[in-house]
Amino acid sequence: MKRVSLIQTSTIQASMIRSMRMTTLAVAIALAGCAFAPPTKPPAPPAPSNYAVEPSPAASANADGTAQRFNYGARAVPEWWHLYQSDTLNAWVAEGLQNSPSLNATKHRLEAAHQLLRAQIGNTELPSVDVGGQTSRQRALAVPSFGPPTSLYNVYAGQLELGYTFDLFGATRHGVEQTAAQVDQQAYELDAARRALAANIVVAAINASALAEQVSTTERLSTLAHEQADLTERAYRLGAASNDDVLTAQQSAATFDTSLPPLRTQALHARHVLAVLMGRTPDQAPLNLAWPQWHLPAEVPVSVPSELLQQRPDVLAAEAAVHAASAQVGVATANLFPHISLSATLGTGAFHSASLFTGAGEIWSVGASLTQPIFHGGALMAQRKAALADYDASLAQYKQTVLNAFQNVADSLTALNQDALTLASAQAAATAAQQSFMDTGARYRLGAVAYPVTVISEQRWQNAKLQEIQARATRLTDTAALFQAMGVPRGP
């Protein structure tokens, strides 16, 4: 008996200790007020003076007749693709934004989230009012020794029901706040998806045009290589070249032939990608923009770091995720406190339909309920700790998103300046090779050089053109990447 008493005493003490801990926690949170949920906004992010390790210049090197100016402190351009000065490109982007299935799916998911938020507000923040009615025919056992053994009767009833839960500790408010923040997050993700789609269309169009130009140039190189192989074989038959020279020329021609099929595949793949991004089937891919029609934007806005974070949809979405995680902590904390609900019904009931709406059939009820969690096996505290861990994770993810945004801009700025230098060198090489080919052609027409020399000279020029095409395409796509990195301007 003594052992049982000790066990009972120990159990009671443990229960009292748990209750005291819960009460202490509840009082502490109630006194703190703001401890129901951590801050909804993340700490202030870093504000670097420069994006990259080395300060970016005010303008890039001059290449292809354009020295791009970086307008620091300027606002981002919403529809930046118009700066490429192509009505066709503008139409393609507009078509993609209108018809892309993936973007439309994101829009519909956002609308569904808006409606669910409205439903949550209606279900939790406002009283519920329902009206109901019923009619039934019942058979019940009669009281023994009195009357017939059974009784049959009809029941008619109609009533109005009213219910409301008081949100004393913010469980409902924080729940709605969490859903609203999640809706904001989806809205920012839609902005990010829209801008990513526009950038992908521009980049796909550039790649398709550049690859088509590379295919054309490589086809010319292949033709020249076969012509060189034929000339070398003729020279071999005349004793002016060795068999090794013939084999080398044939190998060079075969190498160009081998490079053409994968290059054509890449060109067609780029067109298929463009078609799908626009919401078309691959067989409906548009014709490529002619390579000379591409114009590089001469001015590129570069927002200051503090404004950049208010323009990047991914950063704003990460900030909304922090808000949602904070609200979830508020919900988990409020669940530790009492829940109070009121309910009331007013109606009428009778055993005969004619008496349904008379004073004698009036029925009503009023009630209140209070629920205070006492012991849930540690589940409620574990849920709160889990919500706090999710909040800390959202803060870390926000910081990572901010760092990625700064890196994105830094890499794009650095690339653009280096792209200009690369293109300038490639154009200088192509110009020199072209001039050499023209001079060689003039000398051939004067009989100063043999025809095979002109073939070799043109090969050098076409190879230099390939390098120039690739360098120009890289500069065009990196410019699109910088516009994309700047985000969307907010406010007036």
C-alpha positions in Angstrom: 0.0 0.0 0.0 2.8 2.4 0.8 4.4 1.7 -2.6 1.2 2.5 -4.4 0.9 5.7 -2.5 4.4 6.7 -3.4 3.7 6.0 -7.1 0.4 8.0 -6.9 2.2 10.9 -5.2 4.9 10.9 -7.8 2.4 10.9 -10.6 0.5 13.8 -9.0 3.7 15.8 -8.6 4.7 15.2 -12.2 1.3 16.4 -13.3 1.5 19.4 -11.1 4.9 20.3 -12.5 3.7 20.0 -16.1 0.7 22.2 -15.3 2.9 24.8 -13.6 5.2 24.8 -16.7 2.3 25.3 -19.0 0.9 28.0 -16.8 4.2 29.7 -16.5 4.6 29.6 -20.3 1.1 30.9 -20.9 1.6 33.8 -18.4 5.0 34.7 -19.9 3.7 34.8 -23.4 0.6 36.7 -22.4 2.7 39.3 -20.6 5.2 39.6 -23.4 2.4 40.1 -26.0 4.7 40.2 -29.0 6.1 36.8 -28.1 3.0 35.1 -29.7 4.8 35.4 -33.0 8.4 36.6 -34.0 8.9 39.6 -36.3 7.1 39.3 -39.6 9.9 41.0 -41.5 13.4 39.6 -41.7 16.4 41.6 -40.4 17.8 44.3 -42.6 19.9 42.7 -45.3 23.4 43.9 -46.2 23.7 46.9 -48.4 27.0 46.6 -50.4 28.4 49.7 -52.1 29.3 47.7 -55.1 27.8 44.5 -56.6 31.1 42.9 -57.7 34.5 42.6 -56.2 35.8 45.3 -58.6 33.6 48.4 -59.2 31.9 48.2 -62.5 32.7 50.8 -65.1 30.2 53.5 -66.2 30.2 52.0 -69.7 31.5 48.8 -71.3 34.1 48.7 -74.0 33.0 49.7 -77.5 32.1 46.7 -79.6 29.9 46.3 -82.7 29.5 50.1 -82.7 28.0 50.2 -79.1 29.5 51.0 -75.8 26.8 50.0 -73.3 26.2 52.6 -70.5 25.3 51.3 -67.1 22.9 53.8 -65.5 23.5 53.3 -61.8 20.6 54.3 -59.6 18.1 54.1 -62.5 14.8 52.3 -62.1 14.3 48.9 -63.7 12.5 48.7 -67.1 9.3 46.7 -66.9 9.2 45.6 -70.6 12.9 45.7 -71.2 12.7 43.5 -74.3 11.3 46.5 -76.3 14.9 47.9 -76.1 16.0 45.3 -78.6 14.0 47.3 -81.2 12.2 44.4 -82.8 8.5 44.4 -83.3 8.6 40.7 -84.1 10.4 40.0 -80.8 7.8 42.1 -78.9 5.0 40.1 -80.5 6.6 36.8 -79.6 7.0 37.8 -75.9 3.4 39.1 -75.8 2.2 35.8 -77.3 4.1 33.8 -74.8 2.8 35.8 -71.8 -0.7 35.3 -73.1 -0.6 31.6 -74.2 2.0 29.9 -72.0 0.2 26.9 -70.3 2.7 26.9 -67.4 2.1 30.6 -66.7 -1.6 30.3 -67.0 -1.5 27.4 -64.5 0.3 29.6 -62.1 -2.3 32.3 -62.6 -5.1 29.9 -61.8 -3.3 28.6 -58.7 -3.0 32.2 -57.5 -6.7 32.8 -58.0 -7.5 29.6 -56.1 -5.3 30.8 -53.3 -7.2 34.1 -53.2 -10.5 32.3 -53.0 -9.3 30.0 -50.2 -8.2 33.1 -48.3 -11.7 34.6 -48.7 -13.2 31.3 -47.5 -10.9 31.2 -44.5 -11.9 34.7 -43.5 -15.6 33.9 -43.8 -15.3 30.6 -41.8 -13.2 32.0 -39.0 -13.5 35.7 -38.5 -17.3 36.1 -39.0 -20.2 34.3 -37.2 -21.8 31.4 -38.9 -25.5 31.4 -39.5 -27.4 28.3 -40.7 -31.0 27.5 -41.2 -32.3 24.0 -41.2 -35.6 22.1 -41.2 -36.6 18.5 -40.8 -39.6 16.3 -40.8 -39.8 12.7 -39.8 -42.2 9.9 -38.8 -41.1 7.9 -35.9 -42.2 4.7 -34.1 -41.4 4.5 -30.4 -42.1 2.0 -27.7 -44.8 3.0 -25.3 -44.6 2.9 -21.5 -45.4 -0.6 -20.2 -49.0 -1.2 -18.9 -50.1 2.2 -20.3 -51.8 2.5 -23.7 -50.9 0.6 -26.8 -47.5 -1.2 -27.0 -46.1 1.3 -29.5 -46.8 4.8 -30.6 -46.5 6.4 -34.1 -46.0 10.2 -34.4 -44.7 12.8 -36.8 -42.0 15.4 -35.9 -41.7 18.8 -37.7 -38.9 21.2 -36.8 -37.2 24.3 -38.2 -34.4 26.3 -36.6 -31.9 29.1 -37.1 -28.4 28.3 -35.8 -25.7 30.9 -34.8 -22.1 30.1 -33.8 -19.1 32.2 -33.1 -15.6 31.5 -31.8 -13.8 34.3 -29.9 -10.3 34.8 -31.1 -8.9 36.0 -27.7 -5.3 34.9 -28.3 -5.0 35.3 -32.1 -5.2 31.8 -33.4 -7.7 32.8 -36.1 -6.0 36.1 -36.8 -2.6 34.5 -37.2 -4.1 31.7 -39.3 -5.6 34.2 -41.8 -2.4 36.2 -41.7 -0.4 33.1 -42.6 -2.7 32.3 -45.6 -2.6 36.0 -46.8 1.2 35.9 -46.7 1.2 32.7 -48.7 -1.0 34.3 -51.2 1.5 37.2 -51.4 4.3 34.7 -51.9 2.4 33.1 -54.8 1.8 36.5 -56.4 5.5 37.3 -56.3 6.3 33.9 -57.7 3.9 34.6 -60.5 5.8 37.9 -61.2 9.0 35.9 -61.2 7.6 33.3 -63.6 6.3 36.0 -66.0 9.6 37.7 -66.2 11.5 34.5 -66.4 9.3 33.5 -69.4 9.9 36.8 -71.1 13.7 36.4 -70.6 13.6 32.8 -71.8 11.8 33.8 -75.0 14.4 36.5 -75.7 17.3 34.2 -75.1 15.7 31.4 -77.1 15.2 33.8 -80.0 18.8 35.0 -79.9 20.1 31.4 -79.7 17.9 30.3 -82.6 19.2 33.2 -84.8 22.8 32.8 -83.8 22.8 29.0 -84.4 21.2 29.5 -87.8 23.9 31.9 -88.7 26.6 29.5 -87.4 25.0 26.7 -89.5 25.2 28.9 -92.6 28.8 29.8 -91.9 29.8 26.3 -91.1 28.2 25.0 -94.4 30.3 27.5 -96.3 33.4 26.3 -94.4 32.5 22.7 -95.3 32.2 23.7 -99.0 35.5 25.5 -98.9 37.1 22.5 -97.2 35.9 20.1 -99.9 37.1 22.5 -102.5 40.5 22.6 -100.8 40.6 18.8 -100.8 39.8 18.7 -104.5 42.5 21.2 -105.3 45.0 19.4 -103.2 44.2 16.1 -104.9 44.7 17.8 -108.3 48.1 19.1 -107.1 49.0 15.6 -106.0 48.3 14.2 -109.4 50.5 16.9 -110.9 53.2 16.2 -108.4 52.9 19.5 -106.5 51.5 18.0 -103.3 52.1 14.8 -101.3 49.6 12.1 -100.4 49.8 13.3 -96.8 48.6 16.7 -97.9 45.6 15.1 -99.6 44.7 13.1 -96.6 45.0 16.1 -94.3 42.7 18.2 -96.6 40.1 15.3 -96.7 40.2 15.0 -92.9 39.6 18.7 -92.6 36.5 18.5 -94.9 35.2 15.4 -93.0 35.6 17.3 -89.7 33.3 20.1 -90.9 30.8 17.6 -92.2 30.8 15.9 -88.8 30.2 19.2 -87.0 27.2 20.2 -89.1 24.5 17.6 -88.0 24.8 18.4 -84.2 24.9 22.1 -85.0 21.7 21.8 -87.1 20.1 19.8 -84.3 20.9 22.6 -81.8 19.4 25.2 -84.2 16.2 23.2 -84.6 16.1 22.6 -80.8 16.3 26.3 -80.2 13.3 26.9 -82.5 11.3 24.2 -80.8 12.1 25.7 -77.4 11.0 29.1 -78.6 7.7 27.7 -79.9 6.8 25.9 -76.7 7.7 29.0 -74.6 5.2 30.9 -76.8 2.5 28.3 -76.3 2.8 26.7 -79.7 3.6 23.2 -80.8 7.2 22.7 -82.1 6.0 22.3 -85.7 4.5 25.9 -85.5 7.9 27.5 -84.5 8.3 30.9 -86.0 11.0 31.8 -88.6 14.2 33.0 -87.1 14.9 36.7 -86.8 17.6 37.6 -89.4 20.9 37.9 -87.6 21.6 41.6 -88.7 18.2 42.6 -87.2 19.4 42.2 -83.6 20.1 45.5 -81.9 21.9 45.7 -78.6 20.3 48.0 -75.9 22.7 50.9 -75.5 21.6 51.8 -71.9 21.1 49.4 -69.1 19.6 50.5 -65.7 21.4 49.3 -62.6 19.4 49.8 -59.4 21.2 50.4 -56.1 21.3 47.3 -53.9 18.6 48.6 -51.4 16.1 49.2 -54.3 17.1 45.9 -56.0 15.7 43.9 -53.1 12.3 45.7 -53.5 12.2 44.9 -57.2 13.2 41.2 -57.2 10.2 39.0 -57.1 12.2 36.1 -55.6 13.4 38.3 -52.7 9.9 39.5 -52.1 8.6 36.0 -52.2 11.2 34.9 -49.6 10.1 37.8 -47.4 6.5 36.8 -47.7 7.6 33.3 -46.7 9.1 34.7 -43.5 5.8 36.5 -42.8 3.9 33.2 -43.2 6.3 31.3 -41.0 5.9 34.0 -38.3 2.1 33.7 -38.4 2.4 30.0 -38.1 4.3 30.4 -34.8 1.5 32.7 -33.7 -1.1 30.0 -34.4 0.9 27.3 -32.6 1.4 29.6 -29.6 -2.3 30.6 -29.5 -3.3 26.9 -29.5 -1.8 26.7 -26.0 -4.5 29.0 -24.6 -8.2 28.6 -24.1 -10.7 28.5 -26.9 -14.1 30.0 -26.2 -17.1 29.5 -28.5 -20.7 30.7 -28.3 -23.7 29.0 -30.0 -27.4 29.7 -30.1 -30.4 28.2 -31.9 -33.9 29.5 -32.4 -36.7 27.6 -34.0 -40.0 25.9 -33.8 -41.1 22.2 -33.5 -44.4 20.4 -33.4 -46.0 17.0 -33.8 -48.5 18.4 -36.3 -47.6 20.7 -39.2 -50.4 23.0 -38.4 -48.8 23.7 -35.0 -45.3 24.3 -36.4 -45.3 28.1 -36.2 -47.3 28.6 -33.0 -46.0 29.9 -29.7 -46.3 26.5 -28.1 -43.8 25.0 -30.6 -41.0 27.6 -29.9 -37.7 26.0 -29.1 -34.4 27.7 -28.4 -31.0 27.1 -26.9 -27.9 29.2 -25.9 -24.6 27.8 -24.9 -20.9 28.6 -24.4 -17.9 26.3 -24.4 -14.4 26.8 -23.1 -11.5 24.5 -23.9 -8.1 24.8 -22.2 -5.5 22.4 -23.3 -3.9 20.6 -20.3 -2.1 17.5 -21.6 -1.6 16.4 -25.2 1.6 14.4 -24.7 3.8 17.3 -25.6 2.2 17.7 -29.0 1.3 21.3 -28.7 4.8 22.4 -27.5 6.4 20.3 -30.2 4.2 22.0 -32.8 5.3 25.4 -31.5 9.0 24.4 -31.6 8.5 23.0 -35.1 7.0 26.4 -36.2 9.9 28.2 -34.7 12.3 26.0 -36.5 10.4 26.7 -39.8 10.6 30.4 -39.1 14.4 30.2 -38.6 14.7 28.2 -41.8 12.7 30.9 -43.7 15.1 33.6 -42.3 18.1 31.6 -43.5 16.4 31.1 -46.9 15.7 34.8 -47.2 19.3 35.7 -46.5 20.4 33.1 -49.2 18.0 34.6 -51.7 19.3 38.1 -51.1 22.9 36.9 -51.6 21.9 35.1 -54.7 20.3 38.3 -56.0 23.5 40.3 -55.4 25.6 37.6 -57.1 23.2 37.5 -60.1 23.7 41.2 -60.7 27.4 41.1 -60.0 28.0 38.2 -62.5 25.8 39.9 -65.2 27.7 43.2 -64.9 31.1 41.5 -65.0 30.0 39.4 -67.9 28.8 42.3 -70.0 32.0 44.2 -69.7 34.1 41.1 -70.6 31.6 40.3 -73.4 32.3 43.7 -75.0 36.0 43.1 -74.9 35.6 39.6 -76.3 33.4 40.8 -79.1 35.7 43.7 -79.9 38.6 41.3 -80.3 36.5 38.9 -82.4 35.4 41.7 -84.7 38.9 42.9 -85.1 40.0 39.4 -86.1 37.1 39.0 -88.5 37.6 42.4 -90.0 41.3 41.7 -90.6 40.5 38.2 -92.0 37.9 39.7 -94.4 40.3 42.4 -95.5 43.0 39.8 -96.1 40.5 37.7 -98.2 39.6 40.7 -100.3 43.3 41.6 -100.9 44.0 38.0 -101.8 41.1 38.0 -104.2 42.4 41.1 -105.9 45.9 39.7 -106.2 44.4 36.5 -107.6 42.6 38.4 -110.3 45.9 40.1 -111.1 47.5 36.7 -111.4 49.8 37.4 -108.4 48.6 34.3 -106.4 47.1 31.0 -107.1 43.5 30.2 -106.6 44.0 27.8 -103.6 45.5 30.7 -101.7 42.1 32.5 -101.9 40.3 29.4 -100.6 42.6 29.3 -97.6 42.1 33.0 -97.0 38.3 32.7 -97.1 38.5 29.8 -94.7 40.3 32.0 -92.2 37.6 34.7 -92.6 34.7 32.3 -92.1 36.3 30.8 -89.0 36.7 34.4 -87.6 33.1 35.0 -88.4 32.1 32.0 -86.3 33.9 33.5 -83.3 32.3 36.9 -83.9 28.8 35.3 -84.1 29.3 33.5 -80.8 30.7 36.6 -79.0 27.8 38.8 -80.2 25.2 36.2 -79.2 26.8 36.0 -75.7 26.6 39.8 -75.3 23.0 39.9 -76.4 21.9 37.1 -74.0 24.0 38.5 -71.0 22.2 41.8 -71.5 18.9 40.0 -71.2 20.2 38.3 -68.1 21.0 41.7 -66.5 17.6 43.2 -67.3 16.1 40.1 -65.7 18.3 40.4 -62.7 17.0 43.9 -62.0 13.5 42.7 -61.3 10.3 44.7 -61.5 9.9 48.4 -60.4 7.4 48.9 -57.6 5.2 51.9 -56.9 4.8 55.0 -59.0 
